[in-house]
Amino acid sequence: MSSKTKEFLKKTTIFWVLVLLIVIMAFLSPAFLKGRNVANIVKQISINGILAVGMTMVIITGGIDLSVGSVVALSSITAAFFGTAEKDYPAVIAVLMAVLVGVIVGLINGIGVAYIGFPAFIVTLSTMTIVRGLALIVTNGVPIFGLSDSMINLANGTLANIPNLVFYLLAVFIVGIVLLNFTVFGRHLYSVGGNSEAANSAGIHVNRILTVSYCISGFCAGLAGALAASRITSGNPTTGEGYEMNAISAAVIGGVSMSGGKGGLFGTLIGALLIGVMQNGLDILGISSYYQKVIQGLIILVAVFFDIRGNKEN
């Protein structure tokens, strides 16, 4: 086997794992590839995929954002508040307000990491707890119902029989790919993640890049919150629990290095698909969600192991 072939297989391993998983699930359950179930898989991965885009940006800088699940909850409440039939605001207003909430939290995270110097884990763990608490306080733990038809249709509608969520996911990924691969910001993002001191010496505004990356993560979480509210037709303070782990999983499984400076959104998309296929398939097979968490944790551990091994070899 030639070195080029080996390199190609190494770079596309996660894709072939996804293909193998789909084949296995289709063999074990005839219902797996039916149209309705495929649509369910797409809906399941769309929100996580959007979160994973922002998470990828942050992890490339060498950071992490544990607050996104809580931001989804607070943003979903915000979207539901402005998206009720009683208030009759256009759905776009509800989405913009939800996104604004996400960006504000992202800005707080970014300032804490970049300008104050807190570890990303500590800052985002704190905002994760604070934001979840705020979501429970403002609703008194009670979901907001009564969303308008336009708000409900945002995530539950279709275009040419394709769920709207697919288009939102693709739009976010395309914008993310352009940012990472075709802009100065993208080049600087990788530079900061690879070696922040060298990037600073080269004249890159490291603090600004870090702050913007967390704002992008907040933006994605805010949008995901609005879509989550639309999908479940309510704003729920408990929405988004565990979403941060799914987003991190998608990025890491997709090859984004936890040490920063490496990875891309194509791998993240494959990672999100793999997680969605795995969760859906295990649900169909009647495997308990408790075991699913164990499996997902082991997959992350294996992915990080190979990441560390690869960094040592380089």
C-alpha positions in Angstrom: 0.0 0.0 0.0 1.4 3.4 -1.0 2.1 6.1 1.4 -0.5 8.3 -0.3 -3.1 5.6 0.1 -2.2 5.2 3.8 -2.4 9.0 4.3 -5.8 9.1 2.6 -7.3 6.3 4.7 -5.9 7.9 7.8 -7.5 11.3 7.0 -10.9 9.7 6.1 -11.0 7.0 8.8 -14.0 8.6 10.6 -16.0 8.7 7.4 -15.5 5.0 6.8 -16.4 4.3 10.4 -19.7 6.2 9.8 -20.4 4.2 6.6 -19.7 0.9 8.5 -21.9 2.0 11.3 -24.8 2.8 8.9 -24.4 -0.6 7.2 -24.4 -2.4 10.6 -27.5 -0.5 11.9 -29.3 -1.1 8.6 -28.5 -4.9 8.9 -29.7 -5.0 12.5 -32.9 -3.1 11.9 -34.8 -2.8 8.6 -36.5 0.3 10.0 -33.2 2.2 10.2 -33.1 3.4 6.6 -36.8 4.2 6.2 -37.6 7.7 5.2 -39.2 8.7 8.5 -36.3 7.5 10.6 -33.7 9.1 8.3 -35.6 12.4 8.8 -35.5 11.9 12.5 -31.7 11.3 12.4 -31.3 14.5 10.4 -33.4 16.5 12.9 -31.4 15.0 15.8 -28.0 16.0 14.4 -29.0 19.4 13.1 -29.0 21.2 16.5 -25.9 19.4 17.7 -24.2 20.1 14.4 -24.8 23.8 14.7 -23.5 23.8 18.3 -20.5 21.8 17.1 -19.5 24.5 14.6 -19.1 27.0 17.4 -17.4 24.4 19.6 -14.9 23.6 16.8 -13.9 27.3 16.6 -13.2 27.4 20.3 -11.4 24.1 20.5 -9.1 25.1 17.6 -7.9 28.0 19.8 -7.1 25.4 22.5 -10.1 26.3 24.6 -13.5 24.8 25.4 -17.1 26.0 26.0 -19.1 24.1 28.5 -21.8 26.7 28.7 -23.5 26.0 25.3 -26.1 23.6 26.7 -27.3 26.2 29.2 -27.2 28.9 26.6 -29.5 26.7 24.5 -32.0 26.7 27.4 -31.9 30.4 28.1 -32.1 31.2 24.3 -35.0 28.8 23.8 -36.9 30.6 26.6 -36.0 34.0 25.0 -37.2 32.8 21.6 -40.4 31.3 23.1 -41.1 34.6 25.0 -40.9 36.7 21.8 -42.4 33.9 19.6 -45.7 33.4 21.3 -48.9 33.8 19.3 -50.1 36.3 21.9 -47.2 38.7 21.2 -47.4 38.1 17.4 -43.8 39.1 16.7 -42.3 37.8 13.5 -40.3 34.6 14.0 -37.1 36.4 12.9 -37.4 38.7 15.9 -37.6 35.8 18.3 -34.5 34.2 16.6 -32.5 37.4 16.8 -33.2 37.9 20.5 -32.2 34.3 21.2 -29.0 34.8 19.2 -28.3 38.0 21.1 -28.5 36.2 24.4 -26.0 33.6 23.1 -23.6 36.2 21.8 -23.7 38.1 25.2 -22.8 34.9 27.1 -20.1 34.2 24.5 -18.7 37.7 24.9 -18.5 37.2 28.7 -16.7 33.9 28.2 -14.3 35.4 25.7 -13.5 38.4 28.0 -13.0 36.1 30.9 -10.6 33.8 29.0 -8.8 36.4 26.8 -8.6 39.5 28.9 -8.9 38.4 32.5 -6.9 35.2 32.0 -9.3 32.7 33.6 -8.9 29.1 32.3 -11.6 28.4 29.7 -12.8 25.4 31.7 -13.5 27.5 34.8 -15.1 30.4 33.0 -17.5 28.3 30.9 -18.2 26.0 33.8 -19.3 29.0 35.8 -21.4 30.5 33.0 -22.9 27.1 32.4 -24.2 27.0 36.0 -25.2 30.7 36.1 -27.1 30.7 32.8 -28.9 27.5 33.7 -29.9 29.1 37.0 -31.1 32.2 35.2 -33.2 30.0 32.8 -34.9 28.4 35.8 -35.3 31.7 37.7 -37.0 33.6 34.9 -39.5 30.8 34.2 -39.8 29.5 37.7 -39.1 26.2 36.2 -42.2 26.3 34.0 -41.9 25.9 30.2 -43.3 28.7 27.9 -46.0 27.4 25.6 -48.3 29.0 23.0 -45.8 29.6 20.2 -47.0 31.1 17.0 -47.4 29.0 13.8 -44.5 30.8 12.1 -42.3 30.1 15.1 -43.3 26.4 15.2 -42.8 26.1 11.5 -39.2 27.5 11.8 -37.8 24.0 12.7 -40.7 21.7 11.9 -41.4 22.9 8.4 -40.0 21.4 5.2 -38.9 22.7 1.8 -39.1 20.2 -1.1 -39.8 17.5 1.5 -36.4 18.3 3.2 -36.7 19.4 6.9 -35.9 23.1 7.4 -33.3 22.1 10.0 -31.1 20.7 7.3 -30.9 24.0 5.6 -30.0 25.8 8.8 -27.3 23.2 9.5 -25.9 23.5 6.0 -25.9 27.3 6.1 -24.0 27.4 9.4 -21.5 24.9 8.2 -20.9 26.7 4.9 -20.3 30.0 6.7 -18.1 28.2 9.2 -16.0 26.6 6.4 -15.6 29.9 4.6 -14.5 31.6 7.9 -12.0 28.8 8.7 -10.5 28.2 5.3 -10.8 31.4 3.3 -10.4 34.3 5.7 -7.7 36.0 7.6 -9.7 35.3 10.8 -9.5 31.5 10.1 -5.7 31.6 9.5 -5.3 33.6 12.7 -7.6 31.2 14.6 -5.3 28.2 13.7 -2.2 30.3 14.5 -3.5 31.2 18.0 -4.4 27.5 18.7 -1.0 26.3 17.4 1.1 28.7 19.4 -0.5 31.8 20.9 2.9 33.4 21.9 4.2 33.1 18.3 0.9 34.4 17.0 1.2 37.4 19.3 4.8 38.0 18.2 3.6 37.9 14.6 1.2 40.8 15.3 -2.0 38.8 15.6 -4.5 40.2 18.1 -4.7 37.0 20.1 -7.2 38.3 22.7 -9.5 39.5 20.0 -9.4 36.2 18.1 -10.2 34.3 21.3 -13.1 36.6 22.2 -14.6 36.3 18.7 -14.3 32.5 18.8 -16.4 32.4 22.0 -18.9 34.9 20.5 -19.3 32.6 17.5 -19.9 29.7 19.9 -22.5 31.7 21.7 -24.1 32.7 18.4 -24.4 29.1 17.4 -25.8 28.2 20.8 -28.4 31.0 20.6 -29.5 29.9 17.2 -29.7 26.3 18.4 -31.8 27.4 21.3 -34.3 29.2 19.0 -34.5 26.1 16.8 -34.9 23.8 19.8 -37.8 25.9 21.1 -39.4 25.7 17.7 -38.9 22.0 17.4 -40.4 21.1 20.8 -43.0 24.0 20.5 -42.0 25.5 23.9 -39.2 27.3 25.7 -38.0 24.9 28.4 -35.4 25.8 31.1 -34.2 22.2 31.1 -33.6 22.1 27.4 -30.0 21.5 26.3 -28.8 19.4 29.2 -25.8 17.4 28.0 -25.7 19.2 24.7 -22.2 20.5 25.4 -20.9 17.0 25.6 -22.5 16.1 22.2 -20.9 19.1 20.6 -17.5 18.4 22.1 -17.9 14.8 21.0 -18.7 15.7 17.4 -15.6 18.0 17.2 -13.2 15.6 18.9 -14.4 12.5 17.1 -14.1 14.5 13.8 -10.4 15.1 14.4 -10.3 18.5 16.1 -7.3 18.5 18.4 -8.0 19.3 22.0 -4.5 20.9 22.2 -5.6 23.4 19.6 -4.5 24.4 16.1 -5.8 21.4 14.2 -9.1 20.2 12.8 -11.8 21.3 10.5 -15.5 21.4 10.1 -15.9 18.6 7.6 -14.6 16.2 10.2 -16.9 17.8 12.8 -19.9 17.3 10.5 -19.0 13.6 10.1 -18.6 13.4 13.9 -22.1 14.9 14.4 -23.5 12.4 11.9 -21.8 9.5 13.6 -23.1 10.5 17.0 -26.6 10.9 15.6 -26.6 7.6 13.7 -25.2 5.8 16.8 -27.8 7.3 19.2 -30.7 6.7 16.8 -29.6 3.1 16.0 -29.1 2.2 19.6 -32.6 3.7 20.4 -34.1 1.5 17.7 -32.3 -1.5 19.1 -33.7 -0.8 22.5 -30.3 0.0 24.1 -30.7 2.0 27.3 -29.6 5.6 27.2 -27.4 4.8 30.2 -25.3 2.5 28.1 -25.3 5.0 25.3 -23.5 7.5 27.6 -20.9 4.9 28.4 -20.3 4.2 24.7 -20.1 7.9 23.8 -17.6 8.5 26.6 -15.4 5.6 25.5 -15.5 6.9 21.9 -14.3 10.4 23.1 -11.6 8.7 25.2 -10.3 6.8 22.2 -10.4 9.8 19.9 -8.4 11.9 22.4 -5.9 9.0 22.8 -5.2 9.0 19.1 -5.0 12.8 19.1 -2.4 12.7 21.8 -0.5 9.9 20.1 -0.6 11.8 16.8 0.8 14.9 18.4 3.7 13.0 20.0 4.6 11.4 16.7 4.6 14.9 15.0 
